[in-house]
Amino acid sequence: MSDPLAASAYAPAHELDGVNQHMGELEMQLRLLLQACGLRHLAFYDRDRAELFVAENLKPAKGVPAEQPSSSGLERAGRQLFYILEELAPDFAELRTGSLIRTVVGVPELGALVYQSVQPGFHLCCATPQDRVNELIPRMTENIDVLRPTVRYGLLPRRSHLSRYMTLAAESVKPPPAAAVPAATDTADSAESSAYTVESAADTPTELTDLLRTALHVDSLHYVAYYAAGAPVCAADIFRHSALSTYFGGSTTPQQRRDKYSLLGQLLPGVTHRMNTSLHALMDGRIHQVVLNVEQGAVYFQHLEEDRYLLGVSLDHSRLAEADRHIERLMSGLVRD
């Protein structure tokens, strides 16, 4: 583990005292977060640099050695995720959906890796059982607010002084209030049937297009695409629904989103392949799902069988729980099919 104070070897003594104080406070808050979320270990990063690692204090049974979580495995995983996600950042910038807030990488029966932003350039990384992800994320989001003042007033000034070439936004990475999207009724959906756009190859089965179209709803998923052998087979969206008009306008049009998501869907298999290689030391298994939460919604990459996979998009960050359920139902229908 790198020394968090190594870069400040030539800083004045009073600045070093301040750094030590803030790092001590941050470590205490990380331990509280660890307990509140029921985690075994947690790593804190400044970009690709692991600054702190905290672990649960396990009391082994008599005569049995303590099982210690791997700090090196988690440190390496978080660093590799930083590099991979930095390369995706320009794609999300073009979509104007805001920066990446959280990434969840799931491996069947083995668990999930959660990569959570705290401030721009600062993030947390932890591993958790797959069945605890939906419980963990709200807890982490609620408790992470305590970390932000320490990072903002303690670590950001230090980084600014020691790394003048780096420029950071001072704003929090918490998503802005979501645009007010009225809940759609079945009647409204029927009246706006023209809001649906389906693009598919000529030989695409009707059952597949129906499954994708049915998965869409203004309160959950807004775009879905099915891929085979790296090529899009069928895509459907509800971008033209009047309730989603606040997400478009200016230089962002529904067709631009379709084109960009189609390209993103072709890039994500390569991204997950790199993640599989990078995270092998921490989670031995093939990644089946990657969820990229941004300030304006989320992108879901779901591996199905062999060379088939699914891409889903929600534009509304406040309704991701519904989007999660729709993705699960659609995935089950596609696997059965």
Secondary structure, DSSP 8 states (H G I E B T S, - for coil): ---TTGGGTTS-HHHHHHHHHHHHHHHHHHHHHHHHHT-SEEEEEETTEEEEEEE------TTS------HHHHHHHHHHHHHHHHHHHHHHHHHT---EEEEEEEETTTEEEEEEEEETTEEEEEEE-GGGHHHHHHHHHHHGGGHHHHIIIIIHHHHHHH-TT-----S--S-----------HHHHHHTGGG-EEEE-TT--HHHHHHHHHH--TTS--EEEEEETTEEEEEEE-TT-GGGGGG-BTTB-HHHHHHHHHHHHHHHHHHHHHHHHHTTTT--S---EEEEEETTEEEEEEE-STTEEEEEEES-GGGHHHHHHHHHHHHHHHHH-
